[in-house]
Amino acid sequence: MSSPRDVAVVVGSLRKESFNRKMAKAIAALAPPTLKLEIVEIGQLPLYNQDLEASPTAEVTAFKERIARADAVLFVTPEYNRGLPGVLKNAIDVGSRPYGKSAWNGKPGAVVSVSPGAIGAFGANHQLRQSLVFLNVPALPHEAYIGGAGKLFDDKGALTSDDTREFLKKFLQLFEKWIEANAAPRA
């Protein structure tokens, strides 16, 4: 059996107890053995500034190398003011520069948006998808909006909703097929 596909999970919230971080952990725990999901931290990245491209920080270099190593990327994001969180947009920009050296290029991706509100961060989900088109990240066309996040976890951060758990399992099955159809061939 070949090794599992490496999926970099990018969480668009820095809050330690964020619903999105809890959801990312829940998704990773539900992943089939053919996928290895790992959260890649973005809070340490400096704000993107083209002047830094000539001599990137160690954090930028490590981040870009980690994304480049991944077979695929999963974004788990909240919505701030009907849009993408600034920290996530910054990570996208940092990883895509300098022009022509994007770490995101060609990586199959998927988006899960999570919100305590009813519409499940719809605006952030779609705004992120716009950037993914430009970055040449073929995004899984199946959309995942998860609302009511405040009622989905227990006090230890474990997912308590059987319906959400089943939805995520099906989503992961679709994502696995998407990765196999769109990822770079294995060496």
C-alpha positions, 0 to 999 in steps of 0.5 A: 500500500502506498503512503497516505496523501499529505493534506496541508490544513490551513485554518483561517482563525488564530484563536486557540479555541476557534470553531474552525480549529476544532472543525479542522481537528474533527475533520483530520480525525475522520479522515480515511487512512489514505489521507494524512491531514495536518494543520499548518500554522499561519499566525507566525507569518509576517504581513505580505510585503513585496520588499521581503521577497528578496530575503524571505524570513525563516517562517515564510520559507518554512511555510512555503516549503510545507505547502509545496510538499503537500499533495493537497490543501484543505482550507477551514475558514470563518467569515469576517464581515462577509469576507475572508479573514485577513490572516488567511488572505495573508497566508495565501499571498505569502505562499504565492509570491514571488510571482511564478514561484507559488507554493499553491500551484496545482495543488488540489484543494477544498474549502470548509467554511464554519460559522456560528451563524446560519449561513456557514460563512458563505461569503468567505467560502466564495471569496476564497474560491475566487483566489484559488482559481487565480492560484491554479488550485483546482477546488473541489466543487462540492461546497461545505458550509457549516453553520451553528458551530457553537452547538457542534462541540462539547466542552473538550472540543469534540464534535457532538453532531452525528449529522455533521460527522456523517456529512464530513465523512462524505465530504472527505470521500469526495475530497479523496477522489478529487485529490487522486484525480487532480494531484501530481503523480506520485514518484 
